[in-house]
């Protein structure tokens, strides 16, 4: 293994890692030597992922966590520190999108859920993890944003806004903590084949439009996001901070075809 991508001895916490992008990131970081904390709301689903990591010779633990509950986030950090004594890499992947439709009809309850899960939870969890990173003068935070943060939408406007907020947050955290050798970045995936985005890629008309307007003429797979996360967490990404890396198959460089 190239030392540029070696995560041996590192402890990585990945939220929302029972499936999809989060699972791929947890599995690939483990393959590169990290001890991984698999976390989502349901411990049973996490155990399956952790068992697979262990079966392949990696190290993994499970900690159930609802990211919208601050006490759950505190428990996630406390359990990790009790087991492994440190957190070197934090991947804020878990997110919520309870509403699909125009902003004018979005209920306040849905807005509150998006803000709590996609923005406040990242602030809470980062603030819980950053001090012990600063003590060691080493740490990485990766926030999974979205290509939607760069575009307008008539059905995902508030979700996209929350993903843009994550990018602004990453820049501020990177600037605030950079003197402690802590790096903070976002990854903005395009359309990826996950359960979270199933409503988009199972719609044949929408899928055809998305793929026709992208350079690679296809949607992405979770592993293709995981590779970027490994790079940012590893020595290969040591001089990258405050950035948003767009991993969208060239969608935003294309021209949208007519409806």
C-alpha positions as CSV (number, residue, x, y, z in Angstrom):
1,X,0.0,0.0,0.0
2,X,1.3,3.4,-0.9
3,X,2.1,5.5,2.3
4,X,0.3,8.4,0.7
5,X,-3.0,6.5,1.3
6,X,-2.1,4.7,4.5
7,X,-4.5,5.2,7.4
8,X,-2.8,2.6,9.7
9,X,-3.3,3.5,13.4
10,X,-6.0,6.1,12.6
11,X,-9.5,6.0,14.2
12,X,-12.3,7.1,11.9
13,X,-15.8,7.8,12.9
14,X,-18.3,7.6,10.0
15,X,-21.9,8.7,10.6
16,X,-24.7,7.1,8.5
17,X,-22.4,4.2,7.7
18,X,-24.8,1.3,7.7
19,X,-25.4,1.6,4.0
20,X,-24.7,3.7,0.9
21,X,-21.9,6.2,0.7
22,X,-21.2,6.0,4.5
23,X,-20.8,2.2,4.4
24,X,-18.4,2.5,1.4
25,X,-16.3,5.1,3.2
26,X,-16.1,3.0,6.4
27,X,-15.1,-0.2,4.4
28,X,-12.5,1.5,2.3
29,X,-11.0,3.4,5.3
30,X,-10.7,0.1,7.1
31,X,-9.0,-1.5,4.1
32,X,-6.4,1.3,4.2
33,X,-5.7,0.5,7.9
34,X,-8.1,2.7,9.9
35,X,-10.0,1.5,12.9
36,X,-13.6,2.4,12.1
37,X,-16.6,3.3,14.1
38,X,-19.7,2.3,12.2
39,X,-22.7,4.4,13.2
40,X,-26.3,4.9,12.3
41,X,-29.6,4.9,14.1
42,X,-29.9,1.1,14.2
43,X,-27.1,-0.9,15.7
44,X,-28.2,-4.1,14.0
45,X,-27.6,-2.7,10.5
46,X,-24.2,-1.4,11.7
47,X,-23.2,-4.8,13.0
48,X,-23.5,-6.3,9.6
49,X,-21.0,-3.7,8.2
50,X,-18.7,-4.1,11.1
51,X,-18.7,-7.9,10.9
52,X,-17.8,-7.6,7.2
53,X,-14.9,-5.3,8.0
54,X,-13.6,-7.7,10.7
55,X,-14.0,-10.7,8.4
56,X,-11.6,-9.0,6.0
57,X,-9.0,-8.4,8.7
58,X,-10.0,-4.9,9.7
59,X,-11.0,-3.4,13.1
60,X,-14.5,-1.9,13.6
61,X,-16.9,-1.1,16.5
62,X,-20.5,-0.1,16.4
63,X,-22.2,2.8,18.1
64,X,-25.9,3.6,17.4
65,X,-26.5,7.3,17.1
66,X,-29.3,9.6,16.0
67,X,-27.5,12.6,14.6
68,X,-30.3,15.0,15.5
69,X,-29.9,14.2,19.2
70,X,-27.0,16.0,20.8
71,X,-26.8,13.4,23.6
72,X,-26.5,10.6,21.0
73,X,-23.6,12.5,19.5
74,X,-21.9,12.9,22.8
75,X,-22.4,9.1,23.4
76,X,-20.8,8.4,20.0
77,X,-17.7,10.4,20.9
78,X,-17.5,9.1,24.5
79,X,-17.8,5.4,23.3
80,X,-15.1,5.9,20.7
81,X,-12.7,7.5,23.1
82,X,-13.3,4.9,25.7
83,X,-12.5,2.1,23.2
84,X,-9.7,3.6,21.2
85,X,-8.7,6.8,23.0
86,X,-8.7,9.1,20.0
87,X,-10.6,10.2,16.9
88,X,-8.4,11.1,14.0
89,X,-10.9,11.2,11.2
90,X,-14.6,12.3,11.4
91,X,-16.8,11.8,8.4
92,X,-20.2,13.6,8.7
93,X,-22.2,11.7,6.2
94,X,-25.6,11.1,7.7
95,X,-28.3,13.5,6.6
96,X,-32.0,13.9,6.2
97,X,-34.4,15.0,3.6
98,X,-38.0,14.6,4.7
99,X,-39.6,16.7,2.0
100,X,-39.7,16.7,-1.8
101,X,-41.5,19.6,-3.4
102,X,-41.6,23.4,-3.7
103,X,-40.4,25.7,-0.9
104,X,-43.7,27.4,-0.6
105,X,-45.4,24.2,0.7
106,X,-42.6,22.9,2.9
107,X,-43.8,22.5,6.5
108,X,-41.8,24.2,9.3
109,X,-41.3,20.7,10.9
110,X,-39.5,19.5,7.8
111,X,-37.3,22.6,7.7
112,X,-36.4,22.1,11.4
113,X,-35.5,18.4,10.7
114,X,-33.2,19.3,7.8
115,X,-31.4,22.1,9.7
116,X,-31.0,19.9,12.8
117,X,-29.7,16.8,11.0
118,X,-27.7,18.4,8.1
119,X,-26.3,21.5,9.8
120,X,-26.6,21.7,13.5
121,X,-25.5,18.1,14.0
122,X,-22.3,18.7,12.0
123,X,-21.5,21.7,14.3
124,X,-22.3,19.7,17.4
125,X,-20.2,16.7,16.4
126,X,-17.3,18.7,15.1
127,X,-17.1,20.7,18.3
128,X,-17.1,17.5,20.3
129,X,-14.2,16.0,18.3
130,X,-12.0,19.0,17.5
131,X,-10.4,19.7,20.9
132,X,-8.8,16.2,21.2
133,X,-7.6,16.6,17.6
134,X,-6.0,19.9,18.5
135,X,-4.2,18.4,21.5
136,X,-2.4,16.0,19.1
137,X,-2.1,18.6,16.4
138,X,-3.6,16.2,13.9
139,X,-7.1,15.6,12.6
140,X,-9.4,15.5,9.6
141,X,-13.1,16.3,9.2
142,X,-14.9,15.4,6.0
143,X,-18.5,16.5,5.4
144,X,-20.5,14.9,2.7
145,X,-22.4,17.7,0.9
146,X,-24.1,17.5,-2.5
147,X,-23.9,18.6,-6.1
148,X,-27.3,20.1,-5.5
149,X,-25.7,22.9,-3.4
150,X,-24.5,24.4,-6.7
151,X,-27.8,24.5,-8.5
152,X,-31.4,25.6,-8.0
153,X,-34.2,23.1,-7.6
154,X,-38.0,23.3,-7.5
155,X,-38.2,20.1,-5.3
156,X,-35.0,20.0,-3.2
157,X,-34.5,23.7,-2.5
158,X,-34.2,23.5,1.3
159,X,-32.1,20.4,1.3
160,X,-29.7,21.9,-1.2
161,X,-29.5,25.0,0.9
162,X,-28.4,22.9,3.9
163,X,-25.7,21.3,1.8
164,X,-24.4,24.7,0.7
165,X,-24.3,25.6,4.4
166,X,-22.1,22.6,5.1
167,X,-19.6,24.0,2.6
168,X,-19.5,27.4,4.3
169,X,-19.2,25.6,7.7
170,X,-16.2,23.6,6.4
171,X,-14.4,26.7,5.3
172,X,-14.9,28.4,8.7
173,X,-13.8,25.3,10.6
174,X,-10.8,24.9,8.4
175,X,-9.8,28.5,9.0
176,X,-10.5,28.4,12.7
177,X,-8.6,25.1,13.4
178,X,-5.9,25.1,10.6
179,X,-3.2,26.3,13.0
180,X,-3.7,23.1,14.9
181,X,-2.9,21.0,11.8
182,X,-6.6,20.1,11.4
183,X,-8.1,19.9,7.9
184,X,-11.8,20.2,7.1
185,X,-13.2,19.6,3.6
186,X,-16.5,18.7,1.9
187,X,-17.2,16.2,-0.8
188,X,-20.1,17.0,-3.1
189,X,-21.4,13.9,-4.7
190,X,-23.5,13.9,-7.9
191,X,-26.2,11.4,-8.3
192,X,-25.1,8.2,-6.7
193,X,-26.8,4.8,-6.7
194,X,-28.0,4.7,-3.0
195,X,-31.2,4.2,-1.2
196,X,-31.2,7.9,-0.2
197,X,-31.4,9.0,-3.9
198,X,-33.5,6.1,-5.1
199,X,-36.4,8.3,-6.1
200,X,-34.1,10.1,-8.5
201,X,-32.3,7.3,-10.3
202,X,-35.3,5.0,-10.4
203,X,-37.1,7.7,-12.4
204,X,-36.3,6.7,-16.0
205,X,-36.9,10.2,-17.5
206,X,-34.9,12.0,-14.8
207,X,-32.1,9.4,-15.0
208,X,-31.8,9.8,-18.8
209,X,-31.6,13.6,-18.4
210,X,-29.0,13.4,-15.7
211,X,-26.8,11.0,-17.6
212,X,-27.2,12.7,-20.9
213,X,-25.9,16.0,-19.4
214,X,-22.9,14.5,-17.7
215,X,-19.5,14.0,-19.2
216,X,-19.3,10.3,-18.2
217,X,-22.9,9.5,-19.2
218,X,-23.7,7.6,-16.1
219,X,-24.4,8.0,-12.4
220,X,-21.9,7.2,-9.7
221,X,-21.4,4.3,-7.2
222,X,-20.8,4.7,-3.5
223,X,-17.2,3.5,-3.8
224,X,-16.4,6.4,-6.1
225,X,-17.1,8.8,-3.2
226,X,-15.2,6.6,-0.8
227,X,-12.0,7.0,-2.8
228,X,-12.2,10.7,-2.5
229,X,-12.7,10.4,1.3
230,X,-9.7,8.1,1.7
231,X,-7.6,10.6,-0.2
232,X,-8.7,13.5,2.0
233,X,-8.2,11.5,5.2
234,X,-4.7,10.2,4.2
235,X,-1.3,11.9,3.8
236,X,-2.2,12.4,0.1
237,X,-4.6,15.2,1.1
238,X,-2.3,16.8,3.7
239,X,-2.3,20.2,1.9
240,X,-6.1,20.3,1.1
241,X,-8.4,22.2,3.5
242,X,-11.5,24.4,3.3
243,X,-12.4,22.9,-0.1
244,X,-15.4,21.2,-1.6
245,X,-14.4,18.4,-4.0
246,X,-17.1,17.9,-6.6
247,X,-17.5,14.2,-7.5
248,X,-20.3,14.2,-10.1
249,X,-19.1,12.5,-13.2
250,X,-18.8,15.8,-15.0
251,X,-22.5,16.8,-14.6
252,X,-21.9,20.5,-13.9
253,X,-19.5,20.9,-16.8
254,X,-22.2,19.8,-19.2
255,X,-25.1,21.5,-20.9
256,X,-28.6,20.4,-19.9
257,X,-30.5,19.0,-22.8
258,X,-34.0,20.4,-23.5
259,X,-37.0,18.8,-21.7
